[in-house]
Each structure stands twice: as C-alpha cells, then as structure tokens.
C-alpha cells in the first residue's frame, strides 16, 4: 500500500511539474529603447539657458525602459548628465519634465485621424515606428495643424513671460506673467523660491485682456482634445493626435496616443490639479504617478498596471518627450517652459518668433536604437512652420517607436 501511495505521489509531482513548465507564470514584460547622445536641441538649433543649473546633457535622453511585472509597471528615463535638485523639490531632480505617450490599441485613431490612418497602410505594424511618415499621415497631420494651432498659442506668449524668470537668481525661477486666478488652487504664489543666497522678483500680473486671452486659448485647446466617437462605451478614450498643453506638438494620425504618463518634479497633487485645469478633456488618459524619483542619471516611477489598460506592452507604441519644467507656467501650459528666440537665464533659445515652435528638447526617433541617423529623424519630426502672423502653420508631428518583433 505504501509503495502504491509513493508511486501515485511521484506521478502527481511529475504531472504538476510538467503543467508548470507548459503554463508559464506571469512573466515580466520589458520594453527598452535607446536615444542618441547630444541631440537635446529640439528641431536642431535649440540652445541651453544661461543659468548654471541647466548643465549640459541635463535634457539629453539616452534610454527609456518600461517593465511590467504583476500589477505594477516600472518606468525609467535615463539622461546623459547626472541629475541634480537645485530647487530642492525633494524628488532628486528639478529642471526636467518628461511625458511618456503610449499607444495601446490597434484600432482607428481618434480626433479626426481616420483618413490618415487608412492611408498609412502597413507602415505601423510590428516594426518600430520611425520618424518618417507616409504621404497620407503627413497630409492629414498638416490639416490637423490648423485646428490644433488655435489652442496651441501660449497665453501671454507675445509678451514673453520669461522676462520675469530671467530676473531670478541662481535659485528657482520667478513666476511668469500669470496671476493666481489663472492657476489651480494648489499652484504656488507669485513669488519664487530662491536658492540660498539668491533673490527673486515676483512676476507682474496679467492684464485683464491678457488673462482673458489665456483663458480663451485654454478653452479652445481643451475643446480640440475630444477623442473621436467610435461607437464604443461613452467616456472611453480612443486616442488623441493633439499633444498636451504647452508642448506645441501633435501626433501623426496613425500614432494617436491612448495614455500619457507625466514624470514631473512637482508634487503629484499639483500635477493633477494642472491636468484638471488645463487638460480636462484628456484627464482620463493621463497617468500621474504618486511618486517620481530622480537618482543618478535616471528619472523613475512605478504605476499600477491597470492604469495602462489591457494588452501586451511589447505590442504598444511609445514616444518619450523631454521638456523643461516650469513651476509657474502660462495659463494654457501644463508645467512646460516655453522656448524662445534667444536663450536667457531660464529659457532655451533657438525657436522662431511667435507660438509655432515645439517646446520640446529631445524625443525618441527612428527605430529607438540610439543610432546616429536617429538625430536627423528627430529634427525631421520636430520641424515646424509659421504663418506670417507667427501663428502655427504646421506643428511638429511626432510618431511612435515600437518593438521590432521580427528581430531574434
């Protein structure tokens, strides 16, 4: 009897081991891309601010990694320069702002992008999506630019609110030309928080005309952010071709994004308040981690897996956008600092006159392998054109990168 029990037990153990081998447990899914060094110049000519807190390479992304394990997702964005926290945010970094756009679906894109998606043909399959666009993509994107441009003007941008920031000492830059009424309740007051030994001047308040123009611009931008109806459950997002307020970019119709994860040095409550005030129509698609940390060269966060929705992360498209953080942003900018014609203490320079240029310093491009030719692809994606009145004619148009599943 004992021998029979022993044999049965051995057989059961063998069967269990065989089933375990045939049915793999939840394995971590990892996506990783690289980006070339020395391409933190936006469309190609952007120059760093003059304040020493903006160290060379501080905005030069070199790698992005997403790792899904269990019910969590870890995110890491690596920069060329070691991170510092000159404004004492407590998060290990101060000057960078990171937006991780993710396309999680394989259906038609949203907000008016259907025609462009149809013309894109097979260019957005399993291969990584590079910086080039099909004629259908670009044609639809150029048409979308006119609509997106209406909401893309920075409030008070013609007055260049950066003058207030340039008066700040080596510490945190002063509030720009926006008063408390133009900010969510959680935003800081109009005076800056100088570093030890530094001083900062409060920014001049907006005039009634400037404030009204800013609020109107924000309303137009939010209105343009509606996802296209696709006959599915009300309230469910189906992608956006418009970038977030302040970035001054759009996405190719075939590369409309479904989720955007914001990695900001500002507290999560502040970021959520800004989203609610300036991107309410997109808020269900925006993910704000409870904690973002800068350590060494990496800006990192962990989010709930369910925040990204169902699917295999290795099938998704990704775009990582690096911008300059602005704790006192314009009325229609989601904590993004504007790039101007000439660099100054807290402003990147090299942009065209007006509100045409992307306020973006680095993005993923090409195959996301860090190859030298990807620098030119970045410059191509971030190319923009202005109308004679300095309003956007063609916004910078971004595409996704994807895992190449044809590779061994």
C-alpha positions in Angstrom: 0.0 0.0 0.0 2.8 2.3 0.9 4.5 1.6 -2.4 1.4 2.4 -4.3 1.0 5.7 -2.4 4.6 6.6 -3.1 4.1 5.9 -6.8 0.9 7.9 -7.0 2.6 10.8 -5.2 5.6 10.7 -7.6 3.3 10.7 -10.6 1.3 13.6 -9.3 4.5 15.6 -8.6 5.8 14.9 -12.2 2.4 15.9 -13.6 2.5 19.1 -11.6 6.0 20.0 -12.8 5.0 19.3 -16.4 2.0 21.5 -16.2 4.1 24.3 -14.6 6.5 24.1 -17.4 3.8 24.1 -20.1 1.9 27.0 -18.4 4.4 29.8 -17.7 3.6 32.1 -14.8 3.2 35.8 -15.2 6.5 36.8 -16.7 7.7 40.3 -16.6 7.3 42.2 -19.9 10.0 44.6 -20.7 10.3 47.3 -23.4 13.6 49.2 -23.9 14.7 51.9 -26.3 17.8 53.9 -26.7 18.4 57.5 -27.9 21.5 59.1 -29.4 23.6 61.5 -27.2 24.0 65.2 -28.0 20.5 65.6 -29.6 19.0 67.7 -26.9 18.5 70.6 -29.3 14.8 70.1 -30.3 14.4 70.7 -34.1 18.2 71.1 -34.3 19.0 74.7 -33.2 17.9 74.9 -29.6 20.4 76.2 -27.1 20.6 75.8 -23.3 19.6 78.5 -20.8 22.5 80.5 -19.3 21.8 79.6 -15.6 24.3 77.0 -14.4 21.6 74.8 -13.0 21.0 73.7 -16.6 24.0 71.5 -17.0 25.0 70.2 -20.5 23.3 66.9 -21.1 20.6 67.5 -18.4 17.9 67.2 -21.1 19.6 64.6 -23.3 17.6 61.4 -23.0 19.8 58.3 -23.7 17.4 55.4 -22.8 13.8 54.5 -21.9 12.7 51.3 -20.2 9.2 50.1 -19.2 8.9 46.8 -17.2 5.5 45.3 -16.4 5.5 42.8 -13.6 2.4 41.6 -11.7 0.1 44.5 -11.1 2.9 47.2 -11.4 4.8 48.9 -14.1 8.3 50.4 -13.6 9.4 53.3 -15.8 12.9 54.6 -16.2 14.1 57.5 -18.4 17.9 58.0 -18.4 19.6 61.3 -19.1 23.2 61.9 -20.2 24.0 64.2 -17.3 23.7 63.2 -13.6 20.5 64.5 -12.1 20.5 67.3 -9.5 17.9 69.0 -7.4 18.8 72.7 -7.4 15.3 73.9 -6.4 15.1 71.4 -3.5 11.9 69.6 -4.7 12.9 66.5 -2.7 12.4 64.3 -5.7 16.1 64.2 -6.8 15.6 66.4 -9.9 14.2 69.9 -10.6 14.5 71.1 -14.2 13.3 68.3 -16.4 9.8 67.4 -17.4 9.0 64.0 -19.0 5.9 62.9 -20.9 5.6 59.2 -21.9 3.0 58.8 -24.6 1.7 55.3 -25.2 -0.5 53.9 -28.0 -2.1 50.8 -26.5 -4.7 50.0 -29.2 -4.7 48.7 -32.8 -7.9 50.3 -33.9 -8.6 53.5 -35.8 -7.0 56.6 -34.2 -9.1 59.4 -32.6 -9.9 63.1 -33.0 -10.2 63.3 -36.8 -7.3 60.9 -37.7 -9.2 58.2 -39.5 -8.3 59.2 -43.0 -4.7 59.5 -42.3 -4.6 56.1 -40.6 -6.2 54.4 -43.6 -3.6 55.9 -45.9 -0.8 54.8 -43.7 -1.1 51.3 -45.0 1.2 48.8 -43.3 3.8 51.2 -42.0 2.7 50.9 -38.4 2.9 47.1 -37.9 5.2 45.2 -35.6 8.2 47.1 -36.7 9.3 50.1 -34.6 7.8 53.2 -36.0 10.4 55.7 -37.1 10.4 59.4 -37.8 9.2 59.1 -41.4 5.6 59.4 -42.3 3.6 58.2 -45.3 2.1 60.9 -47.6 -1.3 60.1 -46.0 -0.1 60.6 -42.5 1.7 63.9 -43.2 -1.2 65.3 -45.3 -3.7 64.5 -42.5 -1.3 65.9 -39.9 -0.8 69.1 -41.8 -4.6 69.6 -42.0 -4.9 68.9 -38.3 -2.3 71.5 -37.5 -4.7 74.3 -38.4 -7.2 73.1 -35.8 -4.7 72.3 -33.2 -2.8 75.6 -33.6 -5.8 77.5 -32.4 -5.4 76.0 -29.0 -1.6 75.9 -29.1 -0.8 79.6 -28.5 0.7 80.2 -25.1 -1.2 82.7 -23.0 0.7 85.9 -22.8 3.4 84.4 -25.1 3.8 87.6 -27.2 4.8 89.4 -24.0 7.4 86.7 -23.3 6.7 85.9 -19.7 10.3 84.6 -19.5 11.5 88.1 -18.6 10.4 87.6 -15.0 12.1 84.2 -14.8 15.3 85.8 -16.2 15.4 88.2 -13.2 15.6 85.3 -10.8 18.9 84.5 -9.2 20.5 81.0 -9.3 17.5 79.6 -7.4 14.1 78.6 -8.7 12.9 81.0 -11.4 10.3 83.5 -10.6 6.6 83.2 -11.5 5.9 84.2 -15.1 3.2 86.5 -16.3 0.2 84.6 -14.9 -1.6 85.6 -11.7 -3.2 83.4 -9.1 -6.5 83.4 -10.9 -5.0 81.7 -13.9 -3.6 78.8 -11.8 -5.2 76.0 -9.9 -5.6 76.4 -6.2 -2.6 74.2 -5.5 -0.2 76.3 -7.5 2.4 78.3 -5.7 2.2 82.1 -5.1 3.6 84.6 -7.5 7.0 84.9 -5.8 9.8 82.4 -6.5 11.7 80.2 -4.0 15.3 81.4 -4.3 18.2 79.2 -3.6 20.4 80.1 -0.6 21.9 83.4 -1.3 19.6 84.1 -4.2 16.8 86.6 -4.6 13.8 86.5 -6.9 11.3 89.1 -8.0 7.6 88.4 -8.2 6.2 88.5 -11.7 4.0 91.3 -13.0 0.3 90.3 -13.0 -1.5 89.8 -16.3 -3.8 92.5 -17.6 -7.5 91.7 -17.9 -7.0 91.4 -21.7 -4.0 89.0 -21.4 -5.8 86.9 -18.8 -8.9 86.6 -20.9 -6.9 85.7 -23.9 -5.1 83.0 -22.0 -8.3 81.5 -20.6 -9.9 81.6 -24.1 -6.9 79.8 -25.5 -7.0 77.1 -22.8 -10.7 76.6 -23.6 -10.1 76.2 -27.3 -7.3 73.7 -26.6 -9.5 71.6 -24.3 -12.3 71.7 -26.8 -9.9 70.4 -29.5 -8.9 67.5 -27.4 -12.1 65.5 -27.8 -11.5 61.9 -28.9 -13.4 60.8 -32.0 -16.6 58.9 -31.4 -16.2 55.3 -32.5 -19.5 53.8 -31.3 -18.0 52.3 -28.1 -18.7 52.9 -24.5 -19.1 56.6 -23.6 -16.2 58.1 -21.8 -13.6 55.5 -23.1 -10.6 57.1 -24.7 -9.7 56.1 -28.2 -6.5 58.1 -28.8 -5.5 61.7 -29.3 -3.5 63.3 -32.1 -3.1 66.5 -30.1 -0.2 66.9 -27.7 -0.6 68.1 -24.1 -1.0 71.8 -23.5 2.3 73.7 -23.7 4.2 71.1 -25.7 3.2 72.6 -29.1 3.3 69.3 -30.8 0.8 66.9 -32.5 0.9 63.2 -33.4 0.6 61.5 -36.7 -2.9 60.2 -37.1 -1.6 56.6 -37.2 0.2 57.2 -34.0 -2.5 58.8 -31.9 -1.8 58.2 -28.2 -4.1 56.5 -25.6 -2.2 57.2 -22.4 0.4 59.7 -21.3 2.4 59.3 -18.1 3.8 62.5 -16.7 7.0 62.5 -14.7 7.3 65.9 -13.1 9.5 67.2 -10.2 6.3 68.9 -8.9 4.1 67.1 -6.3 1.6 64.7 -7.7 -1.3 66.8 -6.3 0.0 69.8 -8.2 0.3 67.9 -11.4 -3.2 66.5 -11.1 -4.6 70.0 -10.4 -2.9 71.3 -13.6 -4.3 68.5 -15.6 -7.8 69.2 -14.3 -7.5 72.9 -15.1 -5.8 72.7 -18.4 -6.4 69.3 -20.0 -9.7 68.2 -18.5 -10.9 66.5 -21.8 -7.8 64.3 -21.7 -7.6 63.6 -17.9 -8.8 60.1 -18.1 -5.9 59.2 -20.5 -3.3 60.9 -18.3 -1.4 59.0 -15.6 0.3 60.8 -12.7 2.5 58.6 -10.6 2.2 59.0 -6.8 5.9 59.5 -6.6 8.6 60.3 -9.2 12.2 60.0 -8.2 15.5 61.2 -9.8 18.6 59.2 -8.9 21.9 59.1 -10.7 21.1 59.5 -14.3 17.5 58.1 -14.2 14.1 59.6 -13.6 11.9 56.7 -12.4 8.4 55.9 -11.3 6.1 53.0 -10.6 2.4 53.0 -11.6 -0.4 50.5 -11.4 -0.6 48.1 -14.4 -4.3 48.7 -14.8 -3.7 52.4 -15.4 -2.5 51.5 -18.9 -5.3 49.2 -19.7 -5.2 45.6 -21.1 -2.8 44.3 -23.7 0.8 43.3 -24.2 3.3 46.2 -23.6 5.6 44.8 -26.2 2.9 45.4 -28.8 2.4 49.0 -28.0 3.8 52.2 -29.5 5.9 54.7 -27.3 7.1 58.2 -27.5 9.0 59.9 -24.8 9.1 63.7 -24.8 11.7 65.7 -22.8 10.8 69.3 -21.9 11.9 72.0 -19.4 9.8 72.1 -16.2 8.1 75.3 -15.4 6.7 75.6 -11.8 5.0 78.8 -12.8 3.6 78.0 -16.3 1.4 80.1 -18.6 -2.4 79.7 -18.3 -2.5 77.1 -21.0 0.7 75.2 -20.4 0.9 72.0 -18.4 4.1 72.9 -16.4 6.1 73.2 -19.6 8.6 76.1 -20.1 8.4 77.9 -23.4 11.4 78.0 -25.8 12.1 81.5 -27.1 14.2 83.0 -29.9 17.2 83.8 -27.7 18.4 81.8 -24.7 18.2 83.5 -21.3 18.6 82.6 -17.6 15.8 80.0 -17.5 14.8 79.8 -21.2 16.0 77.6 -24.0 16.7 79.6 -27.2 16.6 78.9 -30.9 12.9 78.9 -31.6 11.2 81.0 -34.2 9.3 84.2 -33.3 5.7 83.5 -32.2 4.0 80.4 -31.0 5.0 77.9 -33.7 7.9 76.1 -32.2 7.7 72.9 -30.1 8.7 73.4 -26.5 10.5 70.0 -26.7 14.2 69.3 -26.3 14.5 65.6 -27.0 12.3 62.7 -28.3 12.7 59.1 -29.3 13.2 58.7 -33.1 13.7 56.2 -35.8 14.0 52.6 -34.5 14.8 53.7 -31.0 18.2 52.1 -31.1 20.4 55.1 -30.5 21.8 55.1 -34.0 23.5 58.4 -35.2 21.0 58.7 -38.0 18.1 59.0 -35.5 19.3 62.5 -34.7 18.2 63.7 -38.2 14.9 61.8 -37.8 14.3 63.7 -34.5 14.9 67.0 -36.3 12.5 66.0 -39.1 9.7 65.1 -36.6 10.2 68.4 -34.7 10.2 70.5 -37.9 7.5 73.3 -37.8 6.3 76.2 -39.9 4.8 79.5 -39.0 2.3 81.7 -40.8 3.2 85.4 -41.5 1.3 86.4 -38.3 3.6 84.0 -36.3 0.7 81.6 -35.6 1.5 77.9 -36.3 1.1 76.7 -39.9 2.5 73.2 -39.3 3.0 71.9 -35.8 5.9 69.5 -35.1 4.4 66.0 -35.7 5.5 63.0 -33.6 5.4 59.3 -34.3 5.7 56.2 -32.1 8.6 53.8 -31.8 7.8 50.1 -31.5 9.4 46.8 -30.6 10.7 45.0 -33.7 9.3 41.5 -33.2 11.0 40.3 -36.4 14.3 40.6 -34.7 15.8 37.5 -33.0 
